[in-house]
Amino acid sequence: MAAGRRGLILSLAIMAGLMAVLLASRGWVQASGLWGVGMVEVVMVAALLASSWVWWRGLDEAAREAHKFAWWWGGSAALLVVGLLLIFVVKTRDVSRLPMPDGHTDAAAYVVAGALGVMLLEVVGYGLAWLGWWMHRR
């Protein structure tokens, strides 16, 4: 039953995102407005949180421990790498050495690249720690 509810909630989140794209592309809603974007984000986050809650409650103890271990150690190791990169940037004060897509060099591009880099490194760290946890116990 939990898998069915999770699928329904995820489907609703995806449909909300697709509906927002469709309405914005047709000009029926102002996508650049803070309220329009904010409302779509609230619906999608609520649906994804509900889906995650249902998913988590359906896991057995071993799978829960694997995920907790992976987020703690994988995420912590990733933040260590991010911290080292931050120290490098602060000490050299030369952000021009960092690779940026399409040559964007404004402050917003660096903030977005940093946030995406942190998320990417944490997911990679999580994946490696999760894989290691299961390989060690099999």
Secondary structure, DSSP 8 states (H G I E B T S, - for coil): -HHHHHHHHHHHHHHHHHHHHHHHHTTSS-TTSHHHHHHHHHHHHHHHHHHHHHHHHTS-HHHHHHHHHIIIIIHHHHHHHHHHHHHHHHHH--GGGS--GGG--SHHHHHHHHHHHHHHHHHHHHHHHHHHHHHHH-
